[in-house]
């Protein structure tokens, strides 16, 4: 049984929407902001869930999404530091 005030994933889609926006974003200029927004929404949802019984599947989805966002952020930072340039040799 869920704790009072904790909604099921289908009633709490904010983090999923923000995560989805990162996945489909093609412009690197917008990606960093979207990653930050999705990470914040995921952190908030994890806090809301706490140790709620019956929320293991959503907690796992949140952790998977967080790992993906961290990888996307790392790749974005690397692309800004060391942009690929074709060899001129």
C-alpha atoms as one frame of an Amber mdcrd trajectory, in Angstrom:
protein
   0.000   0.000   0.000   1.355   3.408  -0.941   1.865   6.118   1.615  -0.587
   8.976   1.661   0.502  11.637  -0.823   2.584   9.268  -2.962   1.142   8.879
  -6.437   1.768   6.053  -8.856   4.102   6.645 -11.862   1.240   7.194 -14.267
  -0.028   9.994 -12.019   3.431  11.472 -11.530   4.919  11.834 -15.019   6.943
  15.050 -14.567  10.305  13.323 -14.280   9.452  11.047 -17.199   8.503  14.005
 -19.403  11.691  15.894 -18.541  13.805  12.778 -19.059  12.146  12.179 -22.417
  12.938  15.751 -23.432  16.638  15.041 -22.847  16.538  11.840 -24.853  15.110
  13.545 -27.933  17.008  16.854 -27.703  19.361  17.353 -30.635  20.737  20.796
 -29.799  23.642  20.717 -27.365  22.961  24.325 -26.348  19.678  23.203 -24.764
  20.801  19.818 -23.524  22.607  20.941 -20.364  19.566  22.839 -19.090  17.284
  19.903 -19.828  19.627  17.447 -18.121  19.648  19.635 -15.004  15.853  19.904
 -14.961  15.409  16.151 -15.369  17.973  15.390 -12.650  16.206  17.752 -10.259
  12.820  16.143 -10.984  14.290  12.681 -10.452  15.863  13.696  -7.144  12.581
  15.177  -5.987  10.663  12.037  -6.919  13.184   9.804  -5.148  12.765  11.932
  -2.010   8.997  11.666  -2.285   9.172   7.896  -2.609  11.525   7.470   0.320
  11.291   3.838   1.372   7.700   3.416   0.225   6.684  -0.209  -0.139   5.641
  -1.166  -3.658   7.704   1.540  -5.367  10.689  -0.629  -6.307   9.936  -0.578
 -10.039   9.678   3.205 -10.192  12.739   3.615  -7.967  14.707   1.390 -10.368
  13.459   3.381 -13.383  14.496   6.610 -11.650  17.971   5.267 -10.922  18.368
   4.046 -14.512  17.289   7.433 -15.833  19.696   9.194 -13.466  22.608   7.055
 -14.724  21.683   7.818 -18.328  21.504  11.549 -17.594  24.896  11.500 -15.906
  26.401   9.764 -18.931  24.760  12.291 -21.278  26.107  15.157 -19.166  29.592
  13.662 -19.164  29.560  13.241 -22.936  28.263  16.780 -23.388  31.062  18.188
 -21.215  33.660  16.151 -23.103  32.362  17.363 -26.448  32.685  20.957 -25.286
  36.215  20.449 -23.975  37.600  18.345 -26.797  35.488  18.887 -29.895  36.236
  16.429 -32.668  37.936  17.892 -35.687  38.760  15.987 -38.866  42.404  15.310
 -39.478  44.060  17.609 -42.020  46.900  15.182 -42.746
